[in-house]
Amino acid sequence: METAIDFKTIEKAVRSIILAVGEDPQREGLVDTPQRIAEMYAELFMGINLDPKEELAVGFEEGHNEMVILKDIPFYSTCEHHFLPFYGVAHIGYIPNGRVVGASKLARVVEILAKRPQIQERFTTQIADTIVEAIKPSGVAVIIQAEHLCMIMRGIKKPGSNIITSATRGLFRKNPVTRSEFLSLVQSS
């Protein structure tokens, strides 16, 4: 069941925040800010009502059962703890059971899952689980490397810090040689 973005409620909440930080929501530079933020949230959270598995519904029976890797997929997401962005790259590897999907479809899965209030650990797991459920490969590996503005702009204030998370399924988890091959290929330029 799809839920629409409630623009008016967001606008009202943003006006309240503007007042709460000691600003005037009627000031020229702020008067349209509530509307702009509501529109931005509709875009940033468009993945909430989408099923990423649907992106992987179309595939091709190629008889291919060797590793396929799509690396350096850029993404932008929003930390659910502070509603600040985190961004970086995703690397995905899978070993098909004969059926392959278009590379753009893997990138689309990343995009949909990134466009939700997220934490990096769950985001990584969701990508791996989506691929396993949708195309039933022999194995999946996902690595996410990201910078979090909640660590850069506030709190600890450590720019340049990266968080790296991984999720492995099937042969990538069971076979250290397969996992090593994936890591080696992802690290190569």
C-alpha angles and dihedrals in degrees: 000000000000120000119203123226110262099224096179094054091049091048091050091049092049091051088053091051091049089053092044093056090052101259132125112247088201093059110118095247093048104038094093096034096097091055093045092051092049090052091046092051090051088057098039093050101037090119094067093086098036127093109222091201089069088067089062096048093099115065141146128245100228102150087238116152102164127101119287118195131189109185139181095029104170118222140174121204139165124246108233092212098060104008089237123131128263119189142175142108136307126211118199128188128178138172109221124219087223095296120097132188129212114273091234089060091060090051089049091055088055091048095050094047092045091055094074133075097278151171116216095238094055091042090057093048093046092055092051094044093047091055093046093049096043104043104014097222125182088250146351132202126186128183122184123191115187147163117222120212089206086068094041105042101033142012111020093008098211110156115195093033113134130198116211121196131176140191125192130188134180117345092004089061098038101041118056091193091057091046091049091050090053093048092047093051093046091051094049117092 
